[in-house]
């Protein structure tokens, strides 16, 4: 049976799972039989789990977690997937308490493709300790979640077997609540959470957002009005319960109410106006806004309402090179663990190292070296692998391998007197292309590599 024939079966038995555990808000309960696991189960039921491609797919899913890419949202990367190969990629990032993470995958092409998006809470140094949190819903390329604590997460992206093309992943961290004062933002916060009050006898349990009197106050989320009245300290106040997130929102010193007790409010609805009632009569008009969690008390509202930079750096690297082979030029270039400026240097590349372009993020490529090592290099530091560095004619027959390793598998032999293009070099081996189009790795006598014809110099990564 061919793998394609089990795809309808897989579609019927796959269950999308989304977690609602103690540390995240997600759309529905997470089940152990998530879409990824159900897909593997379908392969087993069809007797395909032990095929080479299915085995590679399973291994790729685990391997990418071991090689997770550290990023900082907002982040965007475009990658190419060869349908003949098993593919998976994972990104690790931090989410602050009060933020919502939005992960979106866009596919260029008309063929329907299942994308498995699985989210893990990063705990410990090894993926074996990571906790599955959520999976993207069935037939959707989008996943959202909100942590209750500041934590690190990893998302794994993996297309189904025999499907490929160009994909774009975008990861954003945004405020989970709307800013509660119309026309204002975090720059209008004049007194922060935890600031001393009454000579240090108590702490400020919210933030003060200053705005002109009568400025509209809007609901940061959907909820129900618990109370709307007047108190000696808070003046005119409103309490709203956000059941979705388990939050109680407190608004104080209002000039006027626009809602009543038990009213259901929608995000963005006007609920009152800014004033300075209660014990704020001697201060300029402002809204005291606080968030309480049952059993935990007050929490800092800043990350819940502060607008973030949610526009990732545009991808400027040439996307036509995705999936192709290139090589380093004559200038020094470092392979880095992340596309971010100042990321750790993993490998210093010598001249003319061949590598495959896997993805593009901003002005960098994610590449894979001949030994399987992957990382990021500036796109400007690479050159096309053709034309070759030098054309030679062999004096002796040359054994060509599939990789630049001692244990590499012999692909073929190039007869003596044949013409050869030298495309690059790595770890004591040369990448050759014969007149017949055979490409492989070989150790050749040093004189054959002298007098290189330069195809380009590339640029340093600085």
N, C-alpha and C positions, 0 to 999 in steps of 0.2 A: 504493500500500500504506500502511496506517495504521501508526503507530509501535507501537501495542499488539500488532500481529501479529508483530513481530520479537522480542518479549520471550522466547518459548520458545527461539528461536534463540540469543539472547544468553545465556540460562541455560545452554545446552549448551557454548558456546565460551569463556565467561568462566573465567579461571584466577585463583584467589586466590594472591597472592604474598606471602611473608613472608621478610624478609631475615635472613641469618645472616652479616653482614659482620664486619669486624674490630672494630667498635666497639659492636655491640649483640648481645644474645642474643635471638633470636626463634624461633618454633616450627620453621620450615623455610626452605629457601633462597629468596631473592627472585629472581623471574624478570622480565625486561623486560616481558613480556606480562602485566601485572597485571590485576585485574578491571576497573579503570577504563579502561585502554587497550583491553582486549578488548571492552568495551561500545561504545566508539567505533568499533572495527573492525567490530562487528556492524552498526552503523548504516550504515557505509560499504558493507558487503556488501549491505545491503538497499536501497541507493540513497537513504538518508534523511539522510546526513551534511550535505547542503547545505540541508536545510530550515531555516526560520527558527528553529524551536524547538530543533533539534539544534545549530545553530550557537550559539545563545544558551547552551545547556548547556555546550558546550565553552569558550566565552568566560568563563562564570561560574566554571568550574573554575580558570582561570588568574587571573582578576580577584581572587578571594578570597585567593589567596596574596599578591598585591600589597597587599591591605588586611588582612593577617593581624592578628588581635586578640591583644594581649599579655595573658596571664593568669598567675596563680600558683595551682597546685593546693593544696588541693582546690578544685575549681570545678564549678559546675553552672549550666546555662542551659537554659531552655525556649524553643523557637522554633517558629514556625508556618510551614509551607511551602504556598504556593498551587500546586496541581497544574497550573495553567495557565501557570506561569512557571518558568523555569530557576532553580535555587537551588544555592548552595554557600557554605560558611562554613569558615574556618580559624582555628585558635588556636595561638599560640606560647607555649612555656613551657620552663623549665629543669628538667633532671633531674640529680640528683647521682649520682656514681658510688656504686654499692651499692644504689641504689633501683630499684624496679620501678614502671613506670607502667601504670595500668589505665584504659582508655578504654571507656566503656559508652554505647551509645545505646539509648534506650527509645522505642518508638513507641506512641502512643495511637490505637487504631483496629484494625479487623479486617482490612482489606485488606492482603495481603502486599506488602511493599515492599522492594526491594533498596536497601541503604545502602552506598555506597562510602566506606570509611574508609582513607585513605592517609597514611602517616607519612613525614616528610622530616626529615633532619638539616639544621639551619640552618647554612649556611656562606656567608659573604660577605653583602653588603648586598642582593643581588637574588635572588629565587626561582630565577632561571636557574642559579644555582650550588648550589642545594640538592640534597641527595642523597636519592633515594628509598630508604627503609629497609624498609618493611613495608606490607602491606595486610591488612585484616581477612579472615579465612577466609570461604569461600563460605557464604552464608546465615547468617552470624553478625553480631551487632551489638556485638562486643567485640574489643578488641585489647590485647595486653599486650607489653611489651618491657623489657629491662634494658640500659642503656648501660654500657660499660666505662670511660667517661670522663665527667666532668661537662660536659654539652653542652646546647645549646638545640635544641628540636625543634618541628615544626609538624605538626598533624594536620588533614587536610581531610575534611570531612563533606559528602557530596553524594548525595541520593536520585536514583533513576532518573527518567526523564522520565514525565510524566503521573501522578505519585504525589505526594501531599501529606499534610498533617495536622499534628498536634502532636508534636514530638519533644523528648526530654530528653537532653542529653549531660552525662555526669559524668566528670571527669578527676581521678585521684588519683595521688599518688606515695607508695608505701609501702616499708617495708624489704623487701629481697629475701630475707633470711634471718630465721628465728625467733630470738628472744633465747635464748641458750644456758643461762641459769640460771633454774630454775623459780621463779616468784613474784617475780623481780627485773626491773628495767628499767634504762634508761640512767642514772637517778639514782644507781644503785649502783656506777657506774664511778668508781673512786677514783684511777686513774693512767692517763692517756691515751697515745695513740700519739705517739711521738717524744719522750717525756719523757727527760731525761738519766739515764744509769745509770753506775755506777762512776766518779763524779767527772767525768762528761762524756765518758768514753772511748768510750761506746757509747750508742745510743738504744733506747728501749723499742719493740719491734716489734709490740706488741699493746695490749690494754687489760686492766686488772685489774678484775674484777667481784667485789665483796665481798658475802659472804653467810654465814650460819651454817654451821658444819661439818656435813657429811652432807647439805646441800641437793642435790637432784637436779640433774645437768647433763644437758641434752637435746640431741639432734642438731638443729642449725639448718636442715638440709636433708637430702634423701636422699643417700646416698653409700656408699662402701666404706671400711672401716677398713684403713689402710695399716700402722699400727703401734699397739700398745698395750703399754706396758712402763714401765720406770723408768730415769731418767737422773739424773746428779749435780745438774744445774742445774734442770731442769724437774720433777724428782721423778717422780711417776706421771703419765704423759702419754698422749695419744691423738692420732693423726693420721688425718684422714678426707679422702678425695678426693671432691669434688663435681664429677663429670665434666660435668654439664649446664652448669655455669658456668665450668669450668676453674679451680676454686679448690681449694687444699689448706688445710684447717682444722686448727688446732693448739690443743690443750687441755692446760694444764699445772697442776701443784701439786695434782692430784686426791688425795682421801682414798682412793678406791677406784675400780677399773675395773668396768664392767658389760658390756663387749663384748670380743671377741678379734679378733686380726688376721684380715683377709679377710672379716669379717662384713659383710653388707649391712645398713645401718641406714635407717630411715625418719624423716622429719622429725617431731620431737616425741618420739622414742624416748629413754628414759633410757640414757645411756652411761656415767655415773659419778657421783661425788659430790664436792662442794667440800671442799678441805682446804688444807694449807699445806706440802706435802712439797717436797723439793729445797732450793733456796736460799731458800725462803720460810718456813723454820721459825721465823724471828723476827718474822714479820708475822701479822696476823689472817688467818683462812681466806679464800681468794678463788680465783677462776678466772682464770688468765692465758689470754686468748683471742686468737688471731692468725690472719690470713689471708695466704696466700702465693699469688702467681701465677707460674707457671713462666716464667722469663725476665725477670720484673719484680721479684721479691723481695717483701717484705712491703708490704701496703697497709693504710691505716687502716680498721679494721672498723666504726667508729661508724655510718656511714650504712647499712651492711649490716644492722645489728641494731636501730637506734633506731626505736621506733614513732613514726610521724608523725601529725599531725592529718589524718585522712582523711575527715572529715565536712564537706562543703561547707556554706556558709551557706544556710539554707533560702530558697527563692524565695517572697517575701512580696508581690511586686507582683501586681496583679490580672491573672490569665491570660486573663480574658474580653476584654481589650483587644488580645490578640495578633492581628495582621493588620489592625487597625482604624486609622483616622486620628484623631489627637488634635492638640492645639496647646498651645504654651506659654502660661502665664498672664501676669499683669502684673508678676511679680517676676523679677529677673535669674536666668538659668539658663545654665549652661555645658554644652556638648556635650564629653564627655571620650572619650579614646581607649580606655579600659578601664573595667570596672565597679569596679575597686579604688579604695579611698580614696586620695586624693592623685594620681590618674592625671592625665596631661597634659591641659590644657584645649585643645581643638581649635578651638572656635567659641563665641563669646558670642552667645546667641540673643536677638533682640528680642522684643517682645511679640507674642503671637498667631501664632506661626509654625506652620503645619500640618506634621505629620510622621506617618509611618507606623510603628507599633510592630512591630518584627521579632522581638524576643525579650525575655525577662525573666531577670535574674540577681540574686538576693538582692532588694534593694528598688529596683532600677534597671531601666529599659527600654533595650534597644538599639533605636535608632530610625533612620530614614532621612529626611533632609531632602528637600525638593522637587528639589534639584539633584543628588541621589544621594549626598551626604555622609552617612556613618553614624557613630554613636558612642553613648555612654551618657548618660542623664540620670536624675535621681531620679524615680521614679514619682509622687511626691507633687507634683512641680512641674508636672505636666501636667493638662489638663482636656479634657473631651469636646469634639469639634469642633461638636457641636450641643447646644443651639440656637445659631444664628448670633450674631455680634457685633451685627448691625444688619440690619433689613429696610428696603429702599429700593425706589423705583419709578423706572425709568430714563427719562430725558428723550430719550435718543438710543439708537440701536442699538449693541450692544456686541459686539465680536469676542472670542470665547473660544478660548484656546489649550490644548494638552495639558500645557504646562509653563511655568514662570515664566522664560522665556528669550526673547531677541529672535528666535532661530531656532526657537522653538516652532511646532508644527504647528497650524494653525487647525482647531478642532473644529466650530465652528458660530457662529451669530450669535444674540444675544438681541434681539428686537425692542423698539423704544421703547415705553414704557408698561408693560413687563412688571415683575412683582414679582421681587425678587432678595434672597437671604440672603447676607450677607458672612460667610464661614466663617473666614477668616484672611488673613494677608498675608506676603509674602516677597520680598525683593529688588526692591521697587518694583512688585510685582504683587499682585493680590487674588484669593483663591480664592472663587469665586461658585457659588451653586446657584440655578438658575432655578425658576420655578413648575412647569415640566415635568419637573424632576429632573435637568436637564443640569448637570454640574459641570465647571468649567474655570477657567483663569487669565485675568485681563484687567487692563489698566490702565484705571482709571476716574477721573473727575474727583475731586480731593481733597474737595470739599464732600460728595460722596456717602458718604464714609467717616467723616464727623464725627458726633459724638453717639452713639458706639458703645453698644449694649446689651450689658453685660458678662454673660457666661455663667459666669464664675468667675475667680478671681484666681490660682490655683495657688500654689505655695510656692517660695521661693528654694532653690537647691542649696547654699547656704552658702558 
